[in-house]
């Protein structure tokens, strides 16, 4: 696993030479991917307002023949099970996102704020949160999850934190995590197999500003968001490379409520259909790479 100095150096390199990010991702895909289906789409459902939005989006994706993963805290999964149960019948699949609801909506601004982060609690607390989320999914679906995503990207990404996380996940039967930021993909490859066998899928970054996640928070919902236009331009940039046969391994996510009514963004996501992988869960069955 890379150290803090390597991570900081990687971020600096990406700021100075952003073109290296795409080049590295293309090189990795050419060496490891066995098909052109290298686009993975997921959603983080961090508040109650995401439930019906997620169902509406998955209906749209299902019509296009696309599957997507949904990371949902156990508390919210239980509270909105009617909607999420329907989602599972039309191509959605679940990612353990812990149990406790970890975000809330400010009544004045309408913006999200954090209420719980793994970085702020003792190991026993976040470990129990993972177990509680696991048990909730198993109880509701009858299937034990094998895929995990930490709450709040980038907040639990130090080498020490990740080492403990991966050890705990592997010990409890998990096979895949998608919990790290784009710099990890740049340094270690788009798919990383840990010494204990766990696979990590880092999230993808902007092609012009690679340290920036391609997500709805950074482009739409954050106080300093880059703007909807920048998100559309980023998705179009990725689509252009895919259409030219330059197929990078791409792993992006959104909060459903942020984009559910944005037809232009949804249309762009559907255009990834020829390159869309069936999902993390299907990846585990095919093992595209070692």
N, C-alpha and C positions, 0 to 999 in steps of 0.2 A: 504494500500500500504506500502511496506517495505521502511525503511529509508536508508540513506547513510551508516550508521554504519553497518546495516544488510547486505547491498550489499557488502561492503568491507570485512566483516567477511566471507560471503559466498564465495567470490573469494579466500580468504586465505584457507578456508577449502578445496575447490576444488583443489587448488595447492598441498596441503599436502596429501589429501586423494582422489585422482581422481576417485577411484572405487565407491565412494558414489554417483557420478552423475548417472551412469547407474542404480544402485540399486534404487535410488529415481524415475527415469523415469519409470522403470519397475513396481514399486509399484503403481505409479499413473495410468499407463495404465491398470493394473489388476483391479483397483478399478473403473475406469471410462469408458474405451473403451468397446464398445459393439460388435466389430468385430476385425479381424486381420488387417484391412485396416487402418493403423496408420502412413503411410509414406506419407508426403506431399512434393511435388517438385515444386519449383518456380524459376523464373529467374528475375534478375534485368537488365534492358536494359538501361544503363546509357549514351551511346553514339550512334551515328549513325551507327557504325560498327556492333552493336548488332542486327539490324533489320533483315537482311537476314540470319544471323547466327541463330536467334531465329526461323525463319520460317523453316530452314533446320532441326534444332533439333526437332521441334514439328512434322514435317513430320515423323521423326524416331520414336518418342514416339507414334504418332497416329497409326503407323503400329503395334506397340506392344499393342495397346489398352489403352494407358495412357494419362491422361490429366495433364496439368501443368498451373500454374498461371504466368503472366508476368506483372511485375511492370515497368511502362514506364512513364517518365515525359511527360506531355501533349505536350510540344513543339516537342519532338521527335515522339510522336504518330501521330501528325498531319503531320509532315514532311515525315514520312515513312508509311503512312496509307495504301498504296497498299499492302505492305508486312504484316502489322499487321492485316489488314482486312482478308487476306487469312488465317492467323494463327488462327483466331477465328472460322473458318469453320472446323478446324481439331483438335479440342480439347483444344485449348488455351483459357484462360479467363483473363480478365484485372484486375489489382490492381491499384488503384489511387496511384501514386508516386509523387504527386505534379505536377506543371506545368513547372517550369523553368528547363532547362537543367543544371544539377548540377555537371557535370564532363567534363573534356576535355582530349585530348591525347597530351602529350608532343611530339613535332616533333622530338626532338633529341633522346630521350630514348624509345619512343613508349609507355610509361607508363601513366596511368591515374593520374590526379590530381583533387582535388576538386575546384569547382568554386562557389559553393553556399551551405551553410549549415544552417539548422534551428537554430543551437546553436548560430550563429553569428548575428542574426537579431532580431528585435523587434517582439513581438507576432503578431502584425497586419500583418507583412510581411509574416510569415510562414502560418498564417491562410488564407490569401488571396491566397497564392500559392496552398493550398489544395483546395480551392473553384475553382480556375482557372483550376486545374487538373480535378476536378469533372465535371465542365461544359464542358470541352473538350471531355471527355469520353461520357458524355450524348449526346452531339451534334453529335459525329461521329457514335455512336452505337444505339442511341435511348433509351438506358437504363442507369439509374443512378447508379453509383457504390456504393457499401456498404462496400467495403474492402479497407484498406489503409495500406501503408508502408512508413515510413519516409526515406528520402534520408540518406545515409551513416550510417550504423549500428553502434550503440554505441555512436554516437555524440549527441544524444538527448534523454538521458536515465536517467537523474537525477529524483528523485521522484517528484520534483516540475514541471519539464518539462512534465513528463508523465501525471501528474494530469491535467495539462492544456490541453494537447493534447487529452486525453480521454474525457474530458468534451466537448471540441470543436467538436470532431468527433461525439459523441452521440447526441449533439445538432443538428447536420446536417444530422442525419439519418443513420450514419454508425453503423455497427453491429460487425465488426471485424477489428482488427489491428494486424499486424505482424511486430513489430518494436523494439523488445527488444532482448537482448543478452542472452546466455545460463544460466547465473547466476540467472536470473529471473525465468526460468523454474525450476531450482534447488530449489529455495526458495519458489516459489508460486504454482508450479505444471505446467504441460505441457500445459494446457489450463486454462486461468484465466478469470473469469467473474468479471468485475469491478462493483462497487456499482451502476453505472448508466446503467448497463446491457450490456455494450460493452465487447466483448470477445477479449483477447490478446493471440496470439500464439507466444511465444518466439522462436527464432531460436535455433537449436540444436548445441551442442558442440562436440568436439572430445571426444572419449571415453577414451583416454589416457591423454589428456590435455583439460579438459572440458571448460575452459574459452576461448578456441580458437573456433571460429565459423567454421563449416564445410562449406566452400565456396571457390570459385575459387580465390578470391582476396588473402586470407591468405595463400593459398597453391601454387598458380601459379603466380599471377600478381604483388603482392606487392614487394617492394624493398628487404624486408627481408622474402620473401615467404618460407614456409617450404619445398616446392618442390612437383612436380607431384607424385613422388613415395610415399610420405607421404599421399597425397590425395587418391591414389588408395588403400593404406593399410587401411585408415580410412573407405572407402566405403566397403571394404571387411570385415572389423571388424563388421560393422553394419549388413551386409548381413549374416554373421555367426550367430549372435545372433537371427536374424529373422528366419533363417533356423532351429535353435534349439528350436523354439517356445518361445523364449524370445523376446517379441514384444514390444519394447519401442515406445512411441509416438515420431516421428521423423519429423523434419521440417527443410529442407535444401534448399539452393539456390545457383545459379551460375550466372555469367555473361556469356551470350551465346558465345560471341566472344572468351572467354578464353578456351572453351572446344569443339567448333563446329567441329574441325578436329581431335579430340582425340578419336579414335574408342574404345580404351580400357575403357576410362571413360564412354562413351556413352553406351557401352555394360554393364557395371556395373549398370548404372542407370536403364536400361531396365530390369535387373534381379530383381529389386524391384517390378516389376509388380504385383505379387500375393499379395503384402502388400500395394499397392499404393491406397490411398484414391482418389476419383474423384476430390477433390479440396475444397478450402475454401468455395467457393460459394455453393457447395453441402452440405458441413458441416452445413452451416447455415439453410439448409432445414431439416436436420436430427437431429441436436442437440445431438451429441453423448454423451454429458455430461452436467451437470448443473454447 
